[in-house]
């Protein structure tokens, strides 16, 4: 009887572990998608401002290059 209880308890622990791993994987995918959408939004906003003449062409190019490299505005690109 005690062995059966132990086996059931181990199975519960194993299933919870699998559920947590799936949740972490899903969460990471959502974060990645959110970052991708934010970058696309930022790129289109930069392009809009450049087309309307609200931003010098050199600044547009440098910000687009930084965006392509994944550097966030106001963040030191060399800091890790």
C-alpha positions as CSV (number, residue, x, y, z in Angstrom):
1,X,0.0,0.0,0.0
2,X,2.8,2.4,0.9
3,X,4.6,1.7,-2.3
4,X,1.5,2.5,-4.3
5,X,1.1,5.8,-2.5
6,X,4.8,6.5,-3.2
7,X,4.4,5.7,-6.9
8,X,1.4,8.0,-7.2
9,X,3.1,10.8,-5.4
10,X,6.2,10.5,-7.7
11,X,3.9,10.6,-10.7
12,X,2.2,13.7,-9.4
13,X,5.6,15.4,-8.9
14,X,6.7,14.3,-12.4
15,X,3.6,15.7,-14.1
16,X,3.8,19.0,-12.2
17,X,7.4,19.3,-13.3
18,X,6.4,18.7,-17.0
19,X,3.6,21.3,-16.6
20,X,6.0,23.8,-15.2
21,X,8.5,23.2,-18.1
22,X,5.7,23.7,-20.6
23,X,4.6,26.9,-18.9
24,X,8.1,28.2,-19.0
25,X,8.5,27.4,-22.7
26,X,5.2,29.1,-23.5
27,X,6.1,32.1,-21.4
28,X,9.5,32.4,-23.2
29,X,7.7,32.2,-26.6
30,X,5.3,35.0,-25.5
31,X,8.2,37.2,-24.4
32,X,10.0,36.6,-27.7
33,X,6.9,37.4,-29.7
34,X,6.3,40.6,-27.6
35,X,9.9,41.7,-28.3
36,X,9.5,41.1,-32.0
37,X,6.3,43.1,-32.1
38,X,7.8,45.9,-30.1
39,X,10.8,46.1,-32.5
40,X,8.5,46.1,-35.6
41,X,6.5,48.9,-34.0
42,X,9.6,50.9,-33.2
43,X,10.9,50.4,-36.7
44,X,7.7,51.6,-38.3
45,X,7.5,54.6,-35.9
46,X,11.1,55.6,-36.8
47,X,10.3,55.3,-40.5
48,X,7.2,57.4,-40.1
49,X,9.1,60.1,-38.3
50,X,11.8,60.1,-40.9
51,X,9.4,60.3,-43.8
52,X,7.6,63.2,-42.2
53,X,10.9,65.0,-41.7
54,X,10.6,64.9,-37.9
55,X,14.0,63.2,-37.6
56,X,17.2,63.8,-39.4
57,X,18.2,61.0,-41.9
58,X,21.4,60.3,-40.0
59,X,19.6,59.8,-36.7
60,X,17.1,57.5,-38.5
61,X,19.9,55.4,-39.9
62,X,21.7,55.1,-36.6
63,X,18.5,54.2,-34.7
64,X,17.5,51.6,-37.3
65,X,21.0,50.1,-37.0
66,X,20.8,50.0,-33.2
67,X,17.3,48.5,-33.5
68,X,18.6,45.8,-35.9
69,X,21.3,45.0,-33.3
70,X,18.8,44.8,-30.5
71,X,20.0,47.8,-28.6
72,X,17.2,49.6,-26.7
73,X,17.1,53.3,-26.7
74,X,18.8,54.8,-23.6
75,X,20.6,51.5,-22.9
76,X,24.4,51.2,-23.0
77,X,25.0,48.7,-25.8
78,X,28.2,47.6,-24.1
79,X,26.7,46.8,-20.7
80,X,25.7,43.2,-20.2
